[in-house]
Amino acid sequence: MRRRHENSIEAFAATDVGPVREQNEDAWLTEIDHGVFAVADGMGGHAAGEVASSIAIATVREILLGVKDPDETVLASEVGDTSDALRERLRYAMNQSSVRIRQEIERFPRYAGMGTTLVVLAVDGDQAHLAHVGDSRAYLFRNDRIFRLTRDHTVVQQEVDAGRLTPELARIVPHKNILTKSVGFHGPVDPDTSTRAVEPGDVFLLCSDGLTDPLEDKDIEAVCRSHAAEDLAQALVDEALRRGGDDNITVVVVAVADDLD
């Protein structure tokens, strides 16, 4: 799928259910006219993962594309700047996603235990704002190098941070995908947020862990170097499948024009 902003950015997305799962529990958003992009990776049995990720994406779309900021996100005029307000809106959108998932569980107890990861990119002029919960990731490909912009909310990542596990071992331990944060399942959400400058030629990647389980960052970088932005999302999905990926795989690519003028 491809979408194009008339001035400065293009967006591309690709997804695959993988060779094992019966359904795709990933969901994604490419609202290029508003500069809002997201990937969610649902969890839970009996189709609950698909429900959770769909609720999260729909909620993000509703709140971030709304004309007026919700009262809960309005900061005092003497506090912060536009970036602070947008990051607060991202936090609110994620927490509302969690609330609505839990409300759905109350209505349909068979969905008990469902939740989702969520990574959101909001491009506003020459700034990119990120928020994420879980182990879906955001990357930046700039000047032929890949930079990971998010840190996984997993038990294994905590072990790596504490020095009790090497990054190499972290990729193969059985419990590598146990989340410490998620949207819905863990209740109120405290997402990681950040803001960075956008440069001409930047390529942002959002993805579910179906991509990053079989592919290391260096592998993702190699694919980025060898493919144009319009082919990149599908190329990454194909490479993950070729490397033995067996989960749902979703990639959203946001490419900034070489000349922003």
Number of C-alpha atoms within 10 A of each C-alpha: 12 16 16 16 15 9 11 16 22 22 25 22 24 21 24 20 17 19 12 10 12 10 13 19 25 32 25 27 19 24 17 20 13 14 20 21 25 28 30 36 31 30 22 19 13 12 17 23 26 23 22 33 29 22 24 33 24 15 20 26 19 12 19 20 15 10 8 9 16 13 8 9 17 14 14 9 7 6 9 10 11 11 16 18 17 20 21 19 21 26 21 22 26 30 22 21 29 26 19 18 29 24 13 20 20 12 10 10 11 15 21 17 16 27 32 36 29 32 28 27 26 22 22 16 11 11 13 19 21 23 26 33 28 27 28 27 27 26 19 20 19 16 10 11 14 21 15 13 18 21 16 20 22 20 17 25 23 15 14 16 12 10 10 12 15 14 14 10 11 18 17 10 11 9 12 15 19 14 19 16 24 28 32 30 22 16 15 16 22 16 23 18 20 16 17 13 11 19 16 16 18 18 24 24 30 28 31 29 24 25 28 20 19 18 20 13 13 12 16 22 20 14 15 23 16 12 14 12 21 18 16 24 28 22 20 27 23 17 17 24 21 11 12 13 22 19 23 25 27 29 29 27 27 30 23 22 17 12 10 14 7
